[in-house]
Amino acid sequence: MTVTESEKPVLLTMKGLRIEGRADDSWTGIVNGIDLELRKGEVLGLIGESGAGKSTVGLAAMGFTRDGCRIAGGEIRFDGIDLTAASEATKRHLRGARIAYVAQSAAASFNPAHKLIDQYCEAPVQHGMMGRAEAQADAVDLYRRMQLPDPDSIGFRYPHEVSGGQLQRAMTAMAMSCRPDLIIFDEPTTALDVTTQIEVLAAIRKIVEEFDTAAIYITHDLAVVAQMADRIKVLLKGDEVEEANTRTMLAAPKEDYTRSLWAVRSYARAEQPPVAGDAVPVVSVQNVTAGYGTLNVLENVGFDIHARRTVAVVGESGSGKSTAARVITGLLPPHQGRILFEGEVLPPDYRRRSRDQLRQAQMIYQMADTALNPKLRIREVIGRPAQMYLGLRGKRLEDRIRELLSLIELEPDDYIDRLPSELSGGQKQRIGIARALAAEPRFIICDEVTSALDQLVAEGILKLLDKLQSEFDLAYMFITHDLATVKAIADEVVVMKEGHVIEQGPKAAVFAPPHDPYTELLLSSVPEMDPDWLTDLLQARGEV
């Protein structure tokens, strides 16, 4: 390398950046005087908990603010262009061509009605950088560089016809279509399982290095940012806490808040007493084979979940975790096998289950943003299951809603009449928990409930679930790809691969060597807080 990082030209600067959001009839600070400098080919990691202002700063690098927000002061310069004063035409010319954005959820960001390659070609053709045929050939080349399967034809699929990890890589390729100088990566691997995350991180790092692209990498995962960033900036409630190069920051953070982020994974629930030998499981999955049409997704799957126990079901995307949940809830009748609830066989189809049988199994969903009806106030979101399953009305219903809000540690008077849009991500997830509890179930399926949350908020959710389990003797099935979460909260672990149970048992036994080769792959794919971890892993696997 002939030019050192410090000698490369400055591409982006922010000085005293202030961004405000409108609340009622007044403006409130979201970003409070942030300074930032980014050189060509450099990757800056932005970390901090929810509400820190990470995504707001990332979007401001494109001269963009969300609806209800405004740039209230300061300077943003991209390659000498003042984005705070530039016309909309100038900014539109930059966006997609010289500045690109990769969103957290590729599934929500692609147009479901258009094929991947059509969406890839749109930007370079509209910006006049190449014709359709050239853009299509370029797409195939970048799909190959991103190590997508069957690169010559994958672009002719619709977004729903590829996996989450493949879609995230296709989005990164699309962001590179105009060979931008700057890419903003906004939590691009948050919802991916550990092995898919490795593929996406490696592909992102390779493409950024190959084209000497500058990047802002926004994440709440410290181990991930350690693999990607040259420097790290820590934010808290719109303020800068500290900034340093990655190795210095990891080795010796200066501020107490940064050190608290480093230590947040220390939580682990207390060890539970052993289950009595004659105890009847709350839920028993027995020899279940299930799938869609003629395709079996589950093959002879079986496991038990007892009261006050959390069984973590782990595995890569497509392993059958969510399909098992669909079978348990009656949404997908199995081809073979059965589900027992407290020793009694449940009808395989939810439409044949009694209201009480339906009440006993509830779900908390991964994406609280899409799981809550945006038009319903919190009292309606929580009140509906209490009304439907328990017949509560009037004052009894009002009292129950307030009781549930207190249980999830939200002040009833402050939250009962809010809309979901007026809540943070962690608060929305707490409302999802309260909605599940409103039916007074014995069993709750937690489907990736912390994957989209920053680590401080996620720890709070895990502690809340633990407390509620002890208080109400609940049984949990915890679907997750995050093995750190498994270690924190699980009593037993079921490892799934391609619809089969590979390994299951008490957490200590499953995580103790010797491991099944697939379990070893999952464990070895969990990022560590070592900047050399990803490089060493890829070298050990012969992938670099």
Residue pairs with C-beta under 8 A, 6 or more apart in sequence:
5 39
5 41
5 42
5 230
6 39
8 39
8 40
8 41
8 42
9 39
9 40
10 37
10 38
10 39
10 40
11 38
11 39
11 40
11 78
11 79
11 181
11 182
11 214
12 36
12 37
12 38
12 61
12 76
12 77
12 78
12 79
12 182
12 214
13 36
13 37
13 38
13 75
13 76
13 77
14 34
14 35
14 36
14 37
14 57
14 60
14 61
14 74
14 75
14 76
14 77
15 35
15 74
15 75
16 33
16 34
16 35
16 73
16 74
16 75
17 31
17 33
17 34
17 35
17 36
17 57
17 60
17 71
17 73
17 74
17 75
17 76
18 29
18 31
18 32
18 33
18 71
18 72
18 73
18 74
19 29
19 30
19 31
19 53
19 56
19 57
19 60
19 65
19 69
19 70
19 71
19 72
19 238
20 27
20 28
20 29
20 30
20 69
20 70
20 72
21 27
21 28
21 30
21 68
21 69
22 28
22 68
22 69
22 70
27 70
27 72
29 72
29 238
30 53
30 56
30 69
30 238
31 53
31 56
31 57
31 60
31 238
32 238
32 239
33 73
33 74
33 239
34 53
34 57
34 74
34 235
34 238
34 239
34 240
35 240
36 44
36 57
36 233
38 44
38 182
38 214
38 216
39 214
40 181
40 212
40 214
41 212
41 213
41 214
42 214
42 215
42 230
42 231
43 208
43 214
43 215
43 216
43 217
43 228
43 229
43 230
43 231
44 215
44 216
44 217
44 229
44 230
44 231
44 232
44 233
45 217
45 218
45 219
45 225
45 228
45 229
45 231
45 232
45 233
45 246
46 54
46 57
46 58
46 216
46 217
46 218
46 219
46 232
46 233
46 235
47 54
47 218
47 219
47 220
47 222
47 225
47 232
47 233
47 234
47 235
47 261
48 54
48 220
48 234
48 235
48 236
48 241
48 261
48 454
49 220
49 236
49 261
49 454
49 455
49 456
49 457
50 220
50 424
50 425
50 426
50 453
50 454
50 457
51 237
51 424
52 235
52 236
52 237
52 238
53 235
53 237
53 238
54 218
54 235
55 186
55 218
56 65
56 66
56 69
56 238
57 216
57 235
58 101
58 184
58 186
58 216
58 218
59 65
59 66
59 101
59 184
60 71
60 76
60 83
61 76
61 78
61 99
61 182
61 184
61 216
62 83
62 91
62 94
62 95
62 99
62 101
62 184
63 76
63 78
63 83
63 84
63 86
63 91
63 94
64 91
64 95
65 71
71 84
74 84
75 82
75 84
76 82
76 83
76 84
77 83
78 94
78 98
78 99
78 182
79 98
79 181
81 90
81 94
83 91
93 127
95 101
96 123
96 126
96 127
96 178
96 180
97 123
97 127
97 129
97 178
97 180
98 178
98 180
98 181
98 182
99 180
99 181
99 182
99 183
99 184
100 175
100 176
100 178
100 180
100 182
100 183
100 184
101 175
101 183
101 184
101 186
102 168
102 171
102 172
102 175
102 183
102 184
102 185
102 186
102 188
103 109
103 171
103 186
103 188
104 186
104 187
104 188
104 190
104 191
104 452
105 191
105 367
106 159
106 164
106 167
106 168
106 170
106 171
107 159
107 164
107 167
108 370
109 171
110 116
110 119
110 159
110 167
110 170
110 171
111 119
111 159
112 158
112 159
112 160
113 158
114 158
115 155
115 156
115 157
115 158
116 154
116 155
116 156
116 157
116 158
116 159
116 162
116 170
116 174
117 136
117 139
117 155
117 156
119 174
120 135
120 136
120 139
120 142
120 155
120 170
120 173
120 174
120 177
121 132
121 135
121 136
121 139
121 177
123 174
123 177
123 178
124 130
124 134
124 135
124 138
124 177
124 178
125 131
125 132
125 135
127 178
129 178
130 138
135 177
136 155
138 177
139 155
139 173
139 177
140 151
140 152
140 155
141 151
142 173
142 176
142 177
142 207
143 151
143 154
143 155
143 170
143 173
144 151
145 173
145 203
145 206
145 207
145 210
146 169
146 170
146 172
146 173
146 203
146 207
147 169
147 199
147 202
147 203
148 154
148 166
148 169
148 170
148 173
149 166
154 162
154 166
154 170
155 170
159 167
162 170
163 196
163 317
163 318
164 191
164 192
164 196
164 317
165 192
165 193
165 196
165 197
165 199
165 200
165 317
168 188
168 189
168 192
168 200
169 199
169 200
169 203
171 188
172 183
172 188
172 200
172 203
172 204
172 207
173 207
175 183
176 183
176 207
176 211
176 213
179 211
179 213
180 213
181 213
181 214
182 213
182 214
182 215
182 216
183 208
183 213
183 214
183 215
183 216
184 215
184 216
184 218
185 204
185 215
185 216
185 217
185 218
185 219
185 228
186 218
187 218
187 219
187 220
187 452
188 200
188 204
189 196
189 197
189 200
189 201
189 219
189 221
189 224
190 219
190 220
190 221
190 451
190 452
191 366
191 448
191 451
191 452
192 200
192 317
192 481
193 315
193 316
193 317
193 481
194 316
194 481
194 482
194 483
194 522
194 525
194 526
194 527
195 316
195 521
195 522
195 525
196 316
196 317
197 224
197 525
197 527
198 525
198 534
198 537
201 224
201 227
201 228
201 527
201 534
202 534
202 538
202 543
202 544
204 228
205 227
205 228
205 534
207 213
208 215
215 228
217 225
217 228
217 229
219 225
219 228
220 453
220 454
220 455
221 455
221 527
222 261
222 262
222 455
222 529
223 526
223 527
223 528
223 529
223 533
224 527
225 232
225 246
226 246
226 250
226 527
226 528
226 529
226 530
226 531
226 533
227 527
227 531
227 533
227 534
229 246
230 245
230 246
231 243
231 244
231 245
231 246
231 249
232 243
232 244
232 245
232 246
232 249
233 240
233 242
233 243
234 240
234 241
234 242
234 243
234 249
234 253
234 255
234 257
234 258
234 261
235 241
236 257
241 255
241 257
241 258
242 249
242 253
242 254
242 255
242 258
243 249
244 253
244 254
246 531
247 531
249 258
250 262
250 529
250 530
250 531
253 259
253 262
260 456
261 455
261 456
262 529
264 455
264 456
264 459
265 455
265 459
265 484
265 488
267 459
267 462
267 463
267 488
268 487
268 488
268 489
269 310
269 462
269 466
269 488
269 489
272 308
272 309
272 491
275 306
275 309
279 306
279 307
280 342
280 343
281 304
281 305
281 306
281 340
281 342
281 475
282 305
282 306
282 307
282 341
282 342
282 442
282 443
282 475
283 304
283 305
283 328
283 339
283 340
283 341
283 361
283 443
283 475
283 477
284 302
284 304
284 305
284 339
284 340
284 343
285 301
285 302
285 303
285 304
285 324
285 327
285 328
285 337
285 339
286 302
286 337
286 338
286 339
286 340
287 300
287 301
287 302
287 336
287 337
287 338
288 298
288 300
288 301
288 302
288 324
288 327
288 334
288 336
288 337
288 338
288 339
289 296
289 298
289 299
289 300
289 301
289 334
289 335
289 336
289 337
290 296
290 297
290 298
290 323
290 326
290 327
290 332
290 333
290 334
290 335
290 336
290 337
291 297
291 298
291 323
291 335
291 499
292 332
296 335
296 499
297 320
297 323
297 499
298 320
298 323
298 324
298 327
298 334
298 499
299 499
299 500
300 336
300 337
300 500
301 320
301 324
301 337
301 496
301 499
301 500
301 501
302 337
302 501
303 311
303 313
303 492
303 494
303 501
303 504
304 311
305 311
305 443
305 475
305 476
305 477
306 475
307 442
307 473
307 474
307 475
308 469
308 470
308 473
308 474
308 475
309 475
309 476
309 491
309 492
310 469
310 475
310 476
310 477
310 478
310 489
310 490
310 491
310 492
311 475
311 476
311 477
311 478
311 490
311 491
311 492
311 493
311 494
312 478
312 479
312 480
312 485
312 486
312 489
312 490
312 492
312 493
312 494
312 507
313 321
313 324
313 477
313 478
313 479
313 480
313 494
313 496
314 321
314 480
314 481
314 483
314 486
314 493
314 494
314 495
314 496
314 522
315 321
315 481
315 495
315 496
315 497
315 502
315 522
316 481
316 497
316 522
317 481
318 498
319 496
319 497
319 498
319 499
320 496
320 498
320 499
320 500
321 479
321 496
322 447
322 479
323 332
323 499
324 496
325 363
325 445
325 447
325 477
325 479
326 332
327 333
327 334
327 339
327 348
328 339
328 361
328 445
328 477
329 350
329 361
329 363
329 445
330 339
330 346
330 347
330 348
330 349
330 350
330 351
330 352
330 353
330 358
331 350
333 348
333 349
334 348
338 345
338 346
338 348
339 345
339 346
339 348
340 346
341 357
341 360
341 361
341 442
341 443
342 442
346 353
346 357
347 353
347 357
350 358
355 388
355 389
356 389
358 389
359 389
359 390
359 439
359 440
359 441
360 439
360 441
360 442
360 443
361 441
361 442
361 443
361 444
361 445
362 385
362 435
362 436
362 437
362 439
362 441
362 443
362 444
362 445
363 436
363 444
363 445
363 446
363 447
364 429
364 432
364 433
364 436
364 444
364 445
364 446
364 447
364 449
365 371
365 432
365 447
365 449
366 447
366 448
366 449
366 451
366 452
367 452
368 420
368 425
368 428
368 429
368 431
368 432
368 452
369 420
369 425
369 428
371 432
372 381
372 420
372 428
372 431
372 432
373 380
373 381
373 420
374 419
374 420
374 421
375 419
376 419
376 420
377 416
377 417
377 418
377 419
378 401
378 405
378 415
378 416
378 417
378 418
378 419
378 420
378 423
378 431
379 398
379 401
379 416
379 417
381 420
381 431
381 435
382 401
382 404
382 405
382 431
382 434
382 435
382 438
383 392
383 397
383 400
383 401
383 438
384 435
384 438
385 435
385 436
385 438
385 439
386 392
386 397
386 400
386 401
386 404
386 438
386 439
387 393
387 397
389 438
389 439
389 440
390 400
390 438
390 439
390 440
392 400
400 438
401 412
401 416
401 438
402 412
402 416
404 434
404 437
404 438
405 411
405 412
405 415
405 416
405 434
406 412
407 434
407 437
407 468
408 430
408 431
408 433
408 434
408 437
408 464
409 430
409 464
410 427
410 430
410 431
415 423
415 427
415 431
420 428
420 431
423 431
424 457
425 452
425 453
425 457
426 453
426 457
426 460
426 461
429 449
429 450
429 453
429 457
429 461
430 461
430 464
432 449
433 449
433 461
433 464
433 465
433 468
436 444
437 468
437 472
441 474
442 473
442 474
442 475
443 474
443 475
443 476
443 477
444 474
444 475
444 476
444 477
445 476
445 477
445 479
446 465
446 476
446 477
446 478
446 479
446 480
447 479
448 479
448 480
448 481
449 461
449 465
449 478
450 457
450 458
450 461
450 462
450 480
450 482
450 485
451 480
451 481
451 482
453 461
458 485
459 488
462 485
462 488
462 489
465 476
465 489
466 489
468 474
469 476
478 485
478 486
478 489
478 490
480 486
483 522
483 523
483 526
484 526
486 493
486 507
487 507
487 511
490 507
491 506
491 507
492 504
492 505
492 506
492 507
493 503
493 504
493 505
493 506
493 507
493 510
493 511
494 501
494 503
494 504
495 501
495 502
495 503
495 504
495 510
495 516
495 518
495 519
495 522
496 502
497 518
502 516
502 518
502 519
503 510
503 515
503 516
503 518
503 519
504 510
510 519
511 523
515 523
524 537
525 537
527 533
527 534
535 544
538 544
